[in-house]
Amino acid sequence: MKRYILLLTILILLSGCATNRGVVSLQIPKANKPTRLNDESIFIKSVTDNRIFQEKPSSPDIPSLGFGGADSSSTDIKKRAIARKRNTYGKALGDILLEENQTVESIIKDSLIQSFYELGYDVIGKKDNVDAETIIVEASIEKFWAWMNPGFWAITISSEIETIITATNSQGNPKEIYVKSQGKFQTANGGNWLEVMNECQQQFNDKTKELFSAK
């Protein structure tokens, strides 16, 4: 009986954690010293979160929110939302948000800055320093989400990022960056979520450098 009560207590505590909102901090991949310097400068004019949240999505890879739903959630909460917890049957539970000083827009902007820096660009922080030769970059975030799929032997945690980037030196042709990472685990603890999401973030940086290094 004591063992049964202890097990029941643990299950209740785990269930409570799953229904609450979780807060995480994503790591921006550390920039390496540029291997070369070029004569070009870049200014990131805007990064816009264009993700669409649904109230009851048909699959877990579509952004959604608990605690009143997407329609009742503020714009600030949506910009910090990056995943939704689920139970072993796949039922949606609590949200996973970025910490208060992070949004998906700030994560993508910081990632772009790091990638451009590693490519040797002079990344301009203030609009007043932009000149006629400066490359102007605008980014639209189409996907930035992580989700869990239950399985018989293990669960799968997935994360994907998709952005559309326009730059004045690409003759108006947008560059699409899409990356996805996933891993199989026994539990959906915070460390496992972060492992997959940070790996996806690293892939995004690598893909950005690949696209912008090709001229």
C-alpha positions as CSV (number, residue, x, y, z in Angstrom):
1,M,0.0,0.0,0.0
2,K,2.8,2.4,0.8
3,R,4.5,1.7,-2.5
4,Y,1.2,2.3,-4.3
5,I,0.6,5.6,-2.5
6,L,4.2,6.7,-3.4
7,L,3.8,5.7,-7.0
8,L,0.5,7.6,-7.2
9,T,2.0,10.7,-5.7
10,I,4.9,10.6,-8.2
11,L,2.4,10.3,-11.1
12,I,0.4,13.2,-9.8
13,L,3.5,15.4,-9.5
14,L,4.6,14.5,-13.0
15,S,1.2,15.2,-14.4
16,G,1.1,18.6,-12.6
17,C,4.5,19.5,-14.1
18,A,3.3,18.5,-17.6
19,T,0.2,20.7,-17.3
20,N,2.1,23.8,-16.1
21,R,4.0,26.1,-18.4
22,G,7.7,25.4,-18.7
23,V,10.3,28.1,-19.4
24,V,13.6,27.4,-21.2
25,S,16.5,29.4,-22.5
26,L,17.9,28.5,-25.9
27,Q,21.6,28.7,-26.5
28,I,22.8,30.8,-29.4
29,P,25.7,28.9,-31.0
30,K,28.9,30.6,-30.0
31,A,30.5,32.5,-32.9
32,N,33.9,31.5,-34.0
33,K,36.5,34.1,-35.0
34,P,36.0,34.9,-38.7
35,T,38.3,33.0,-41.0
36,R,38.4,35.9,-43.3
37,L,37.2,39.5,-43.5
38,N,35.3,40.9,-46.5
39,D,34.5,44.5,-47.5
40,E,30.8,44.0,-47.1
41,S,28.5,45.1,-44.3
42,I,25.1,43.8,-43.3
43,F,22.2,45.4,-41.5
44,I,19.3,43.2,-40.3
45,K,16.4,45.5,-40.8
46,S,13.7,43.2,-39.4
47,V,12.9,39.8,-38.2
48,T,9.1,39.0,-38.1
49,D,7.3,36.1,-36.5
50,N,4.7,35.0,-39.0
51,R,3.8,31.7,-37.4
52,I,0.1,30.8,-37.3
53,F,-1.3,29.3,-34.1
54,Q,-4.3,27.0,-34.1
55,E,-6.8,26.2,-31.3
56,K,-7.0,22.4,-31.9
57,P,-4.4,21.5,-34.5
58,S,-4.7,18.2,-36.4
59,S,-1.0,17.4,-35.6
60,P,1.5,18.3,-32.9
61,D,3.8,20.1,-35.3
62,I,1.3,22.9,-35.7
63,P,1.7,25.7,-33.0
64,S,-0.9,25.8,-30.3
65,L,-1.3,27.1,-26.8
66,G,-3.0,25.9,-23.6
67,F,-4.2,28.2,-20.8
68,G,-7.0,29.8,-22.7
69,G,-5.8,29.0,-26.1
70,A,-4.1,31.0,-28.9
71,D,-7.0,33.4,-29.3
72,S,-6.9,34.5,-25.7
73,S,-3.1,34.7,-25.5
74,S,-1.1,37.9,-25.9
75,T,1.3,38.5,-28.8
76,D,4.2,38.5,-26.3
77,I,3.3,35.0,-25.2
78,K,3.0,33.8,-28.7
79,K,6.4,35.1,-29.6
80,R,7.9,33.2,-26.7
81,A,6.0,30.0,-27.4
82,I,8.1,27.2,-28.9
83,A,6.5,23.9,-27.9
84,R,3.6,22.1,-26.2
85,K,4.0,19.3,-23.7
86,R,2.0,16.1,-24.3
87,N,1.3,13.0,-22.3
88,T,2.0,9.4,-23.3
89,Y,-1.2,9.3,-25.4
90,G,-0.3,12.4,-27.3
91,K,-2.8,14.7,-25.5
92,A,-1.7,18.3,-25.5
93,L,-0.8,19.7,-22.1
94,G,1.2,22.8,-20.9
95,D,3.2,25.2,-23.0
96,I,6.9,25.6,-23.3
97,L,8.0,29.2,-23.5
98,L,11.3,31.0,-24.0
99,E,12.4,33.0,-20.9
100,E,11.2,36.6,-20.7
101,N,14.3,38.1,-22.4
102,Q,14.0,35.8,-25.4
103,T,11.5,35.6,-28.3
104,V,11.7,33.6,-31.5
105,E,12.5,36.9,-33.3
106,S,15.4,37.7,-31.0
107,I,16.7,34.1,-31.3
108,I,16.7,34.2,-35.1
109,K,18.2,37.7,-35.2
110,D,21.0,36.7,-32.8
111,S,21.6,33.6,-34.8
112,L,21.8,35.6,-38.1
113,I,24.3,38.0,-36.5
114,Q,26.5,35.2,-35.3
115,S,26.4,33.5,-38.7
116,F,27.2,36.7,-40.6
117,Y,30.0,37.5,-38.2
118,E,31.6,34.1,-38.8
119,L,31.4,34.7,-42.5
120,G,33.5,37.9,-42.1
121,Y,30.7,40.5,-42.6
122,D,30.7,43.8,-40.7
123,V,27.3,43.4,-38.9
124,I,25.9,46.9,-38.4
125,G,23.8,47.4,-35.3
126,K,22.4,50.9,-35.9
127,K,20.5,52.1,-38.9
128,D,22.4,55.4,-38.9
129,N,25.6,53.6,-39.9
130,V,24.0,52.0,-43.0
131,D,25.4,53.3,-46.3
132,A,24.6,52.7,-50.0
133,E,26.7,49.5,-50.1
134,T,25.3,47.9,-47.0
135,I,23.3,44.7,-47.6
136,I,19.9,45.0,-46.0
137,V,18.4,41.8,-44.7
138,E,14.8,41.0,-43.7
139,A,13.7,37.7,-42.2
140,S,10.3,36.1,-41.9
141,I,9.8,33.3,-39.5
142,E,7.4,30.7,-40.9
143,K,8.2,27.8,-38.5
144,F,9.8,27.6,-35.1
145,W,8.3,24.8,-33.2
146,A,9.2,21.6,-31.2
147,W,6.8,18.7,-30.5
148,M,6.6,15.2,-29.1
149,N,5.3,12.0,-30.6
150,P,4.6,9.1,-28.3
151,G,5.9,5.6,-29.2
152,F,5.7,2.1,-27.8
153,W,9.4,1.9,-26.9
154,A,10.4,5.5,-26.9
155,I,9.1,9.0,-27.6
156,T,10.3,11.2,-30.4
157,I,11.0,14.9,-29.9
158,S,11.3,17.0,-33.1
159,S,12.1,20.6,-33.7
160,E,12.0,22.6,-37.0
161,I,12.8,26.1,-38.1
162,E,11.9,27.7,-41.4
163,T,12.6,31.3,-42.4
164,I,12.4,33.3,-45.6
165,I,15.2,35.8,-45.9
166,T,15.5,38.6,-48.4
167,A,18.7,40.5,-49.0
168,T,19.4,43.5,-51.2
169,N,22.3,41.7,-52.9
170,S,20.2,38.7,-54.1
171,Q,18.2,40.7,-56.7
172,G,15.1,40.2,-54.7
173,N,15.3,36.4,-54.7
174,P,14.4,35.2,-51.2
175,K,16.5,32.6,-49.5
176,E,14.6,29.8,-47.7
177,I,16.2,28.2,-44.7
178,Y,14.6,25.0,-43.4
179,V,16.1,22.7,-40.8
180,K,14.8,19.9,-38.6
181,S,16.2,17.8,-35.9
182,Q,14.8,15.0,-33.8
183,G,15.8,12.4,-31.2
184,K,14.4,9.4,-29.4
185,F,14.2,9.3,-25.6
186,Q,12.6,7.4,-22.8
187,T,11.3,10.6,-21.2
188,A,10.3,14.1,-22.3
189,N,12.3,16.0,-19.6
190,G,13.5,19.5,-20.1
191,G,17.1,18.4,-21.0
192,N,15.9,16.3,-23.8
193,W,13.7,19.0,-25.3
194,L,16.7,21.4,-25.1
195,E,19.0,18.9,-26.7
196,V,16.8,18.6,-29.8
197,M,16.0,22.4,-30.0
198,N,19.6,23.4,-29.6
199,E,20.7,21.0,-32.3
200,C,18.1,22.5,-34.6
201,Q,19.4,26.0,-33.8
202,Q,23.0,24.9,-34.7
203,Q,21.7,23.5,-38.0
204,F,20.0,26.8,-38.7
205,N,23.3,28.7,-38.2
206,D,25.2,26.2,-40.4
207,K,22.6,26.5,-43.2
208,T,22.7,30.3,-43.0
209,K,26.4,30.3,-43.4
210,E,26.2,27.9,-46.3
211,L,23.7,30.0,-48.2
212,F,25.3,33.4,-47.6
213,S,28.9,32.2,-48.3
214,A,27.9,31.1,-51.8
215,K,28.3,34.0,-54.2
